[in-house]
């Protein structure tokens, strides 16, 4: 847990309490259960700061609002084009190293990467 402020620790704790990849609105609603007078702006600022610090991940995709992930261990995401569900996909150390080697071998100055798969989740395809 980061030793900065009660608000930031609460935002991080709430974010890490779920694997649903929530929006800022969801994080805000959950934080208000712990700190009733926390503002939406405070939650936004702290989420942005946590992303900058490497303590959270911002997931941009085919949905109206950014989603956030409290798991910063290397992994990819699958995003359902129908319902917007975001599912974690493990990335092995071997795959991670292969990607980094490929990128370096092509003289591309990348410091990080993000892999997102888009398609239809099982729940939507079963309907």
N, C-alpha and C positions, 0 to 999 in steps of 0.2 A: 504494500500500500504506500502510496506517495505521501510524504509528510509536508504538504503544502497548506491546504485549507480544508475545513470541514466540508465545504461545498464541493471542491474538486474530489476529495476522497469519496464523498457520497455518490457523485456522478460516476466515478470509476467503479465503485462497488456495485451500483445498480447495473451498469453496463456489463460487468463481468458475471452478474447473477443470471444471465439469460444467454441462450444460444440462438435466439430468434432474429438477431441482427436488426435491432429496433431503430425507429426514427427518433429524432430529437424530441418530438411530442410525447412519445411513449416514455423516454428517459425522464423527461420533465414531470410527467404524471407520477411516475414511481418515486422520483426525488421528493416531490411534494408530500408524499406519505411520511417521509423521514424529516424533512425540513419544510414545513408548511408555507413559509414565506419566501422560499427560493424563487427567483424570477426565471422566466424563459430565457432572457438574455444571459443570465449567469450560467445556465445549463449550456447554451450555445457556445459561449466563450470557453467554458471548461472543456467541452467536447473538442473544440478546435485546438485548444492547448494540448490536450491529451494526445490527439493525432500528431501534432507537431513534435511532441516529446517521444513518440513511438510507443505510447502506452495504449493506443487504440487505433483502429483502422477505419477509414471512411470508405464506404462502398458506394460507388456511383453506378447507376445502372438504368434500366428501362422503367424506372419508377419516378413518381413526382418528387420525392424528397430523398436526400441522401440517407443511407442506413449506416449503422455503426457496429463495429465488432470489437469486443473486449479481449478477444484472443489474438495475440500478436505473434504467436508461433507461426512459422511459414506454413501457409495453406492456400488453396484456391477456393473459389466459390462457384456454385451452380445457381443460376437465377431462373426461375420459372417465368416464361413470357406471359402466362395467363394470370396467375394469382400473385406473382411477385415474391414468392417464397425464396429465401436465400439459404442454401445448404452448404456447409463446410465440406471441402474435399481435401483429404490429406495429401501432402506433397512430400515424398521421401527425400532424404538427404541426397541420394544418388541422382534423382531427377533435378533437384535444386542445383547440384554441382554441374550436371550436364548443360542446363540452361545457361548458367553463368559462364561456362567454358565456351559455349557457342557464341554468346554475346561478345565476350572478350575477343574471340577469334575473328570476329567480323568488324573489329575496330569501332565498336559502338560504345560510347561513353556512358553506359547505363550503370547506375548505382543500386537500383532496386527494380523489381518487376511485380506485376499483379496479373494473375490469370483468372479469367472469368469465363465460365461456360454458360451459354444461354440455350434454353430449350423448354420442354414441358415436363413438369414433375409428375411422379407416379399418381398422386391424387387427382390431378387435372386430366391425365391421360386415361384414367379409369372411368371418368365421368362420361 
